[in-house]
Amino acid sequence: MSESRIVQLTASDITMDEQRLDASLWQLGLRRLRRDYLTIAAIVVILIIALLALLAPVISNQILNVNYTKTSRDIFLPIGSAGHILGTDDIGRDYFSRLLYGGRVSMGIAFSSAVISILIGITLGLISGYYQGGPLKIVDDTMMWFITTLNSIPTLYLLIILVAAMGGNSTSVRSSVSLSVLSLVLILSLLGWTGTLRLVRGETISQKNREYIVAAHAIGVSTWRIMFSHILPNVFSVIIVSLAIDIGNLILVESTLSYLGLGVQEPTPSWGNMLTDAQTFFTRGLHLLLIPGTLIGVTVLCLYIIGDGLRDAFDPQTVKK
C-alpha cells in the first residue's frame, strides 16, 4: 500500500473518530434507537393506544355516535354488532367506548403517578448521592434507612393500608370520581419513588468526583446548581428509562387495585375495574374479560420494550457503529 493511501486512511479514521467524539450522548442514542425496530414498533403501538384514549370523547360521540354511559336494552351484544364494534356490556353500554375511556383513566393515573414519583426520586436521589460520604452524610444515611425500611414492607400491603386510611373504598369517595382518582395518584406517587432514588443516587455518586464537578467547585458554583445543572443532565438517560418502566408497573398496580375493588370505582371505567366487572358474567361475554386484559398486557409489554430499548440506546458504556 502506498504511503499516500496510508495517510488518506489515517486522516479518514481520525475524522470519523472526531465526529464520534463530537456527537453528544443524545445524538448517539437516537442513532442507535433508529436501528432498533422492535423499540420503534413498541413506541408506535403506545402512541396509537394513547391517542385513541385521548380522543375518546371525539371517537365515541362524533364518530361512533354512542356514549359509554348510555344504557340500552341490548345487553351482552357480541363483537361486530350493528352500532357496537366490540359489543355491549351487562347493562348495554358500548364496550369499545368504555375501553377508550378506561385507557384514558388507567394510563392517565400511571403516567401522572410515574412523573410525580420520578420528580421526588430525582430530587432526593441527587441530594442523597451528593452528600454520600461527606461531612453531611447523615442526610444520605437517613434517606437510605427510610427507603430500606419502606421497601421491607410488602408493597400491596402498604397500598391497601393507605387506600383504607384515605377512604378509598368509602361511599363518599365512590360518589366523587375526581377524589378517587386523585387519591390513587397520590398513593402511587408516595410509594413509587424509591427505585428512582436508588438509580439517581448511584449515578450521582459516580459523577460527583469527576473533573468537571471539581472544576465547578473550584470556580465557586453553588451546590444546588452543581446538582441540577451539571449532574442531572448526565443522569437524564437513566431517568427516561426508569419513567417508561415505572409507567408499565403502575398500570399493573392500578389494575390490581381496581380488580380488588380498591382502585377506581364505578361508574368511571378503568381497565382494572372492567376486568372485575367482567368476571361476574364470564360465560355470557368472554370478550369482555379478554379485551381489557389483552390491552393491559400489550401496553405493559410495549412499555417494558421501550424501557429496555432506551437503556441500550443511551447506555454510555456501549458504542455501536
C-alpha positions in Angstrom: 0.0 0.0 0.0 1.3 3.4 -1.0 2.3 6.0 1.6 -0.4 8.4 0.3 -3.0 5.7 0.7 -2.0 5.1 4.4 -2.1 8.9 5.1 -5.5 9.1 3.5 -6.9 6.2 5.6 -5.4 7.6 8.7 -7.0 11.0 8.1 -10.3 9.4 7.4 -10.2 7.4 10.6 -9.3 10.5 12.6 -12.2 12.4 11.0 -14.7 9.6 11.9 -13.3 9.4 15.5 -13.7 13.2 15.8 -17.2 13.0 14.6 -18.0 10.2 17.1 -16.5 12.2 19.9 -18.3 15.4 18.9 -21.6 13.7 18.9 -23.5 14.0 22.2 -24.9 11.1 24.1 -28.4 12.0 22.9 -27.3 12.1 19.3 -25.6 8.7 19.6 -28.6 7.3 21.4 -31.0 8.5 18.8 -28.9 6.9 16.1 -28.9 3.6 17.8 -32.6 3.9 18.6 -33.5 4.4 14.9 -31.9 1.0 14.2 -33.9 -0.8 17.0 -37.0 -1.7 15.1 -38.6 -3.6 18.0 -38.5 -0.5 20.2 -39.8 1.7 17.4 -42.7 -0.6 16.9 -43.5 -0.6 20.6 -43.4 3.2 20.6 -45.8 3.3 17.7 -48.2 0.9 19.5 -48.1 3.0 22.7 -48.7 6.2 20.7 -51.7 4.7 19.0 -53.2 3.5 22.2 -52.6 6.8 23.9 -54.0 8.8 21.0 -57.2 6.7 20.9 -57.6 7.2 24.7 -57.1 11.0 24.5 -59.6 11.2 21.6 -62.2 9.0 23.4 -64.9 11.7 23.6 -64.5 12.6 19.9 -64.4 8.9 18.8 -67.4 8.0 20.9 -69.7 10.9 20.5 -68.9 12.1 17.0 -67.5 9.2 15.0 -69.4 6.2 16.6 -72.3 8.4 17.8 -72.5 6.5 21.1 -72.0 7.4 24.8 -70.2 4.9 27.0 -72.6 5.7 29.9 -75.8 5.3 27.8 -77.8 2.3 28.8 -79.8 0.2 26.4 -82.0 -3.0 26.3 -79.4 -4.6 24.2 -77.0 -6.3 26.7 -74.1 -8.6 26.0 -74.2 -7.9 22.3 -71.3 -9.8 20.6 -68.4 -8.3 18.7 -69.4 -6.8 15.4 -72.9 -5.9 16.3 -74.6 -3.1 14.5 -73.5 0.2 16.0 -71.2 -1.5 18.6 -67.8 -2.6 17.3 -66.9 -4.6 20.4 -70.5 -5.3 21.5 -72.0 -4.1 24.8 -71.6 -4.9 28.5 -74.1 -6.2 31.1 -76.2 -3.0 31.1 -75.9 -2.2 27.4 -73.0 0.2 27.4 -70.8 0.4 24.2 -67.7 -1.6 25.2 -65.3 0.0 22.7 -66.1 3.4 24.1 -65.6 2.2 27.7 -62.3 0.7 26.7 -61.2 4.1 25.3 -62.3 5.9 28.5 -60.8 3.2 30.6 -57.5 3.5 28.9 -57.6 7.2 29.4 -58.1 6.7 33.2 -55.6 3.9 33.6 -52.8 5.4 31.5 -53.5 8.9 33.0 -53.1 7.6 36.6 -50.0 5.6 35.7 -48.3 8.5 33.8 -49.2 11.1 36.4 -48.0 8.9 39.3 -44.8 8.0 37.5 -44.0 11.6 36.7 -44.6 12.7 40.3 -42.6 9.8 41.8 -39.8 10.4 39.3 -39.5 14.0 40.4 -39.4 13.0 44.0 -36.8 10.3 43.3 -34.6 12.7 41.2 -34.6 15.4 43.9 -33.9 13.1 46.9 -31.5 10.9 44.8 -29.4 13.9 43.9 -29.3 15.1 47.5 -28.5 11.7 48.9 -25.8 10.8 46.3 -24.2 14.2 46.5 -23.8 14.1 50.3 -22.8 10.5 50.5 -19.5 10.0 52.3 -19.1 13.7 53.0 -19.5 15.8 56.2 -23.3 15.8 55.7 -23.5 12.0 55.2 -26.2 11.9 57.8 -28.6 13.0 55.0 -27.7 10.0 52.9 -27.8 7.6 55.8 -31.3 8.8 56.9 -32.7 8.5 53.4 -31.3 5.0 52.8 -32.5 3.9 56.2 -36.0 5.2 55.4 -36.3 3.6 51.9 -34.8 0.3 53.2 -37.5 0.2 55.9 -40.2 1.2 53.4 -39.1 -1.5 50.9 -39.1 -4.2 53.7 -42.9 -3.9 53.9 -44.8 -5.7 51.1 -46.0 -3.1 48.6 -49.5 -4.4 48.2 -50.0 -4.5 51.9 -48.9 -0.8 52.1 -51.2 0.1 49.3 -54.2 -1.5 50.9 -53.4 0.3 54.2 -53.0 3.7 52.5 -56.2 3.3 50.4 -58.2 2.3 53.5 -56.7 5.2 55.5 -57.6 7.7 52.8 -61.1 6.4 52.5 -60.5 4.9 49.0 -63.3 2.3 49.5 -65.8 4.5 51.3 -69.2 5.7 50.0 -68.1 9.3 50.0 -65.2 8.6 47.7 -67.2 6.4 45.4 -69.5 9.3 44.8 -66.6 11.6 43.9 -64.8 10.3 40.8 -62.1 13.0 40.9 -61.3 12.4 44.6 -60.9 8.7 43.9 -58.5 9.2 41.0 -56.6 11.9 42.8 -56.2 9.8 45.9 -54.9 6.9 43.9 -52.4 9.1 42.1 -51.2 10.4 45.4 -50.8 7.0 47.0 -49.0 5.5 44.0 -46.7 8.5 43.8 -45.8 8.3 47.5 -44.8 4.7 47.2 -43.1 4.7 43.7 -40.1 6.9 44.1 -37.7 4.6 46.0 -36.4 2.8 42.9 -35.7 6.1 41.1 -33.9 7.4 44.2 -31.5 4.4 44.2 -30.8 4.8 40.4 -30.1 8.5 40.6 -28.1 8.2 43.8 -25.8 5.7 42.3 -25.3 7.8 39.2 -24.7 10.9 41.3 -22.1 9.1 43.3 -20.2 8.1 40.1 -20.4 11.7 38.7 -19.7 13.9 41.7 -15.9 13.3 41.9 -15.3 13.8 38.2 -13.1 16.6 36.8 -16.0 18.9 35.6 -17.6 18.8 39.1 -14.2 19.5 40.8 -13.7 22.4 38.3 -17.2 23.7 39.1 -16.4 23.6 42.8 -13.1 25.5 42.2 -14.8 28.4 40.5 -17.4 28.7 43.2 -20.5 27.2 41.7 -23.3 26.6 44.3 -24.1 23.1 45.4 -27.7 23.2 44.1 -26.5 24.4 40.7 -24.0 21.6 40.5 -26.6 19.0 41.3 -29.3 20.3 39.0 -27.4 21.9 36.2 -24.3 19.7 35.9 -25.1 16.3 37.4 -28.7 16.0 36.5 -28.2 16.2 32.7 -25.7 13.4 32.9 -28.2 11.0 34.6 -31.2 12.0 32.5 -30.9 9.0 30.2 -31.3 6.7 33.2 -34.4 8.7 34.3 -36.1 8.3 30.9 -35.6 4.5 31.1 -37.0 4.5 34.7 -40.0 6.5 33.6 -41.0 4.1 30.9 -40.7 1.1 33.1 -42.5 2.8 36.0 -45.5 3.6 33.9 -45.8 0.0 32.9 -45.5 -1.1 36.6 -48.1 1.5 37.7 -50.6 0.3 35.1 -50.3 -3.1 36.6 -50.6 -1.8 40.2 -53.7 0.3 39.3 -55.3 -2.6 37.5 -54.6 -4.8 40.5 -56.1 -2.3 43.0 -59.2 -1.8 40.8 -59.5 -5.5 40.4 -59.6 -5.8 44.2 -62.2 -3.1 44.4 -59.7 -0.6 46.0 -58.9 1.5 42.9 -61.1 3.5 40.5 -64.8 3.0 41.3 -67.7 2.7 39.0 -69.2 4.3 37.0 -65.7 5.6 36.0 -64.2 2.9 33.8 -60.6 1.7 34.1 -59.1 -1.4 32.6 -58.8 -2.9 36.1 -62.4 -2.5 37.2 -63.6 -3.6 33.8 -61.8 -6.9 34.4 -63.5 -7.0 37.8 -67.0 -6.5 36.4 -66.4 -8.9 33.5 -65.5 -11.9 35.8 -69.1 -11.9 37.2 -70.5 -12.7 33.7 -67.6 -14.8 32.3 -69.8 -17.3 30.5 -72.0 -14.7 28.8 -69.4 -12.3 27.5 -65.9 -13.8 27.3 -64.7 -11.0 25.2 -65.5 -8.5 28.0 -62.8 -10.2 30.0 -60.2 -10.9 27.3 -60.1 -7.5 25.7 -59.1 -5.3 28.7 -56.7 -8.0 29.9 -55.1 -8.0 26.4 -54.8 -4.2 26.4 -53.2 -4.2 29.8 -50.7 -6.9 28.7 -49.9 -5.3 25.4 -49.4 -1.8 26.9 -47.2 -3.0 29.7 -45.1 -5.2 27.4 -44.6 -2.3 25.0 -43.5 0.0 27.8 -41.0 -2.6 29.0 -39.7 -3.0 25.5 -39.3 0.8 25.2 -37.5 1.0 28.6 -35.1 -1.8 27.5 -34.5 -0.2 24.1 -33.8 3.2 25.7 -31.4 1.7 28.1 -29.5 0.0 25.3 -29.5 3.1 23.1 -28.5 5.6 25.8 -26.0 3.5 27.7 -22.8 5.5 27.6 -20.8 2.2 28.0 -21.9 0.8 24.7 -20.6 2.2 21.5 -22.2 0.9 18.3 -21.1 1.9 14.8 
